[in-house]
Amino acid sequence: MPDGATTGEQTLYFEYVDKGVSHAGSVNDFVLKPISASEAFRKYDWLRGAPVLNKSGNLRGMVINKNARVVYTISSKAADKIAVVSAVIEMAKEWDRAKTVYASNADNSEKFSRITLLFSASILRSVTSIVPTAVEIGALSLKGYGDLFSLVTGSSGGTQFGKAATDFARNVRTIHSRQWDGENWYNFIETVID
């Protein structure tokens, strides 16, 4: 029985089949063909047993040469340190807000709750910061292609598209900042509890 299937369930297996074997065709030349479970097992079960690591047991089969191993090792160690530094930086950004909460007239349990949420949210913000960063890189790429399109065609459509992509990335960054704001979390929890 396939992984995840329970008794009584039927699993359908499909295989991509090239209709035009004699020539390299378009996407339309490929169809899905239903195949039996036993045929699927015979043809594709080797994928489950494919080795994840190479002979040396490193880089999960991706070692191109010995220099790649050195780069991987150094970058892995650096990435761990960068993650810690990123979390510390995000926590430092909340320091002034934490001092303001600490100096407030609120009772100690409220101060503790607010400060804890501020720092917890800052750590999560550092972990998830890859999302807005990736969107900004994608938007920058799209803006470049849009500008190139406008330059080649003389149309302003590409420039407008690039501006829309940049605005979208800015909105994602703003939403990300608001989403991982500990003060917003505290206010929401207080609203729900009261």
C-alpha positions, 0 to 999 in steps of 0.5 A: 500500500502506498505511503499515506493511503489507508485501507479502502482508499484508491490511489491513482498513478499517472505517467507523462507520455510523449505522443510524438516520439520521432520529434521534439514537440511542444507541451501539447505532445505530452499526455497523462496516461493512467498506470497501475500501482504495480507498474508505478512501483516497478518503474519508479520505486527506485526513487525512494531508495536513491542515495541522499548522500554521496560516497563521502557522506557529505553535501547530499550528493552535490559535491562537484569538486573538493573546492565546493566542499570548502565553500559549503563548510565555510558558508554553513558556519557563516550562515549560523552566525549570521542568523544569530546576528540577525536575531540580535539586531532585530532584538536591538531594534526593539530595545527603545520600545522595551525601555519605554514599556519598562518605564511605564506605570503598568503593573509588572505582569503587563510589562513582562508580557509586553517585553516578552512579546516584543522580543519574541516577535523580533526573533520571528521577524528575523527568521522570516525576513527571507520572505520580503527580501526574496520578494524585493529581489524578484521585484527588482528583477521584474523592474529590470525586465520591464525597463528593458521592455520599455527601452526596446519597444518604446512603450511605457508598459514595462516601466509601469509594470516595474513600478507595480512590482516595486510597490508590491514588494514595498507592501509585502515589507510593510505587512511583514513588519506589522505582522511580526510586531510584538506590540500588535500581538499584545494589543490583539491578545488584550482585545481577545481576553477583555 
